[in-house]
C-alpha cells in the first residue's frame, strides 16, 4: 500500500472515535509499529504547517 494510503487509513482509524493503539493499527495495516509512529509524526508536522 502506498505511503499516502497508509497515512489516510491511519487517520480514518483515529477519527473513528474508538481507542486504538499503534500495535493494533500496525496489525490491521500489516506494517511495522515503528512505521505507524513515523506516519503519525509526519501527520502531526503536516497539520502544524497547514494551520
Phi, psi and omega in degrees: 000132179299157184303318181293324177296318178298316181297319178293320179298318178297316180299316179296321178297319181290326181278356181292342180096348178271144175288135181214141181264164177298325178297317179295320177297315181297324178291318181293322183264000180054055178223167180288146178300322179298324177295323177298314179298320178296319179296318178297320179295318179298319179294321179295318179294317180297317179297322180294324180287321183288330183255000000 
